[in-house]
Amino acid sequence: MKKLLFLIALLTLIPNLASARRVGGLFGKSERIQKITDVDIKGANGEDLYLAHKTTSLFIFMGVYMTDDGYVLGVKGSINTYYPLSDEQLKNFQASGALPTPLPAYKIEFTEWLWGFSLWILLAVIVVIWFFPKNKEALFAQGCKYYFGKNTPVNYPKAMRYFEKSAKKEYGPAVFNLGVMNLSGQGTEKDVDGAIELLKKASTLGYVDANVTLGNLYYNGNEVTKDMIKAEAWYKKACDQGHANACKMVNHIQQAS
């Protein structure tokens, strides 16, 4: 998870580094002038000008906002130097023929908006990653990580919390694992009756191992009263799902009766 967040932050930050460099760091305001077309207009000091549009971005480490400031007259040979254009000036230049009527349309690139609001985008991504509910398979996998001790110490209470979250989404394997943990007293007080109810629920969700485990419970009679009829019934359900050993147990019980 930390690696993913770092990658997202890096991918979002890289384009901002180039933009922020214009303001001498990662904090401050950055103005960007984008040329639209050449025009026959001179500046106050005799400079050759061109019609452009201007955007303004604010950086606080990353982009906080970006605004479309409209048309300006850029100065040729100078980076981001411009003369602002009021509505009255635009009309006067158009009336004199120095600027076309209507003015050429322009479109700000999507990446400009993306960079300009990158800080908020990154924060939104982080919030989604941390707080948006994970899917049932991912929650189950996280539970298995703590249950089996994959690259981390075994932690039954943590495993149970993840299995419970996955089980709420009606995921059979998670419900089954909760049943096993209740049956064994792993991460919780041993609860045979509660375990049987969980195993039955996992069975209704189509999880074959739940049927086999219930069959074993009634066949062995260690945690519940031995009952060959119930054992055969649960083995039969597993057998119908293609569980070979369950089929053997059905045959064994039938031959012994």
N, C-alpha and C positions, 0 to 999 in steps of 0.2 A: 504494500500500500504506500509506504513512504517513497519507494522508488517511482511509483506511478505519479504521485503528487509532485515530486521533483521534476519529472519529465515534462509534465504539463506546465509547471512554472517556467521551466527553461524554454519550452517552445513558445510560450506567450511572451517571455521577456526578451528573447533575442531580437525580434524586429523593433522593439522599443529602444534598444540600445542605440541603434542608428539614429532614430528620431530624437532621442534624448541628448545625444551628443551635440546637437545644434544649440542646446541651451546650457551646455557645459556641465552636464551631469544628469541625474535621474530625478531632479526636482526642478519645477519651474514651468514656464510657458514656452510653447514652440509654435511658430507660425510657418506655414508651408504655402508657397506660391506655385501654382501649376499653370503653365502657359496654355492659352486657348488658341490665339492667332496673332499674327503680326498686325500692327496698326500704324498709320502715318500720323503719329502724335509725338511731340517732343516734351521732355520733362522741364521742370523749372530751371535746371542747369544745362539744358540742351541735350539731355540723354535720350537715346532711342528707347521707345517704350513698346510694350506688347500687352494685349488684353489677356488677363489671367483671372483665376478665381483663388480665393484664399481660405484656408482652414486654420483653426487655432486649437491646439491640444494642450492640456495641462497634465503634467506628470508628477505624481508623488510615488516615486520608485517605479511605478508603471502608469499606464494611461488612466486618467480619471474621467476626462470628458473630451469631446471634440465638437467644435461648432463649424458650420458652413457660413462663412462671412461674406459670401457673394463675390461680385466682380471687383477687381482692382486693376491698376496699370502697373505691370512689372517693369523693372529697369533692366535693360539688356546688359549683360556682362557683369551683373551683380547678383549674388545669391540672396534670395528672399528680401530684396529691397523693392519697395512698391510705393505707389501713390494711391490713397483710398479714393473711391468713387462714390459720391453721394447720388441720390436719385436725380437731383437737379443737374449735376454734371453729366450724368449719363444721357439725359434728354438733350442737353446742349450739344454734346459730341455727336449724338445721332442726328440732330437737326442740321449740323454742319457737314455731315457725311463722313466724319472721322471714325465713327463707329457704326456698324451695320444695324439695320432695323428689320426684323427683331434681332436681338443679341444672340450669338451662337449658344446653344444649350451645352451644358457640361454635366458630367456625372462623376461624383466622388467614388473612388474605388472602395469596394467592400472592405478590403484590408485596412484602409485608412480608418474606417469606423471601428474595425476590430481592434486595431492597435490603440486607438484613442480611448476605448473603454475596456482595455485589457485587464486592468486591476479588478474591475467588477466582475468580468467574465471569469477570471481565475478564482475569485472568492466564491462565485456561484458554483463552479465546478467542485471546489473543495467541500462546500456545504452538501452538495448532492452526493459526493463520494462518502462522506462521513455519516450523513443522516438519512439518505434515501434507503428505504428497505431493500435488502439484497434478495435475490431470488432464492427459492427453496433449496436448490441444488448447492448454491454457494454457501448458504448457512449450514447445510448438512456437512459439506466438506470441511468447513471451519470447525465444526463439532468433532469430526473424526480426527482432525489434527490434534486436538487436546485429549481425545479419548485414547488414541493409540500412541501419542507422544511423538508425532512427526516433526522433527526439527525443533521440538520444544518439550519441556517436561510434561508428563501426564498430569492432567488437571480435570478431574471428573465434574466438579461443579461448573466450570467453564464449558466443558463439553455439553453438559445437560442444558445449559442456557441456550446454546446454539441449536441443539436438537429441538428444544421447545419452540423456538422461533420458526424453525423449518416445519415442525409438526403442525403449527397453527395454519400453515399453508397447505395442509393435507398431503404431506409428502410421506409415503409409506415407510421408506427406510428409516427416517427420523423417528416416526412413531414406534417402529420396531425397536430401535436402539433405546428409546426411553423405557420401553417395556422391559428390556433386558437389564437396564440399569436399576429399575425398581425391583426387579426380581433378585438381583445380586446385591443390592444396597450400595451401588456405586454412585457417589455424589449425592446420595439421599438416603433416608431411612428405608430399610427393606419393606416392600409392600407387595405381597404376592397377589392379593386381589386386584390392586391397582395395575400391577404388571399384566395380569390376564386381560383386563379390560383394554389396555393399550395394545396388546398383541392381537386381540380380536379386531380392534379398529384397524390395525395395520393389515390384517387379513382382508377386511372389507375394501381396503385401498389396493388390494391385489398383490400384496407383498408375500411371496411364496414362503420365505423363511419364517414368517409369523405362523403359518400353518404347521410347518415342521416342528417349530419350537413348542407349540401347543400340543401337538401330538406326542412329543417327547415327555412333556410334563405329565400328561395323563397315563402314558405308557409306563414311565418309571415310578410315578407315585411318590416322589421325594418331597415336593412342595405342596402337592394337592393329593386328594384321595385317588388312588389308582383306579382307572376306569377305561377298560379296553374298548368299550363302545365309542366313547368320546375320542380316544386315541385314534381308533380306526377312521372316524369321521374326519378328523383334522388331517391325518395322513392322506386320506382320499382326496381332500381338496388340493393338497400339495401335489399329489400324483397327477390329478387332472391338469395341473399347470406344467407338467413335464418334469417333475422332480423325481429322478430315478430311484434314489434311496427311499423316498416316501412310498413309492410303488412297491418296493421290496418289503417295507414294513406292513403294508396292507396285506400282501400275500402271506407274510409270516403270521399275522394275527388271525387271518381267516383259516390258515392251516392248523393253527394251535387250538382253535375253538371247536 
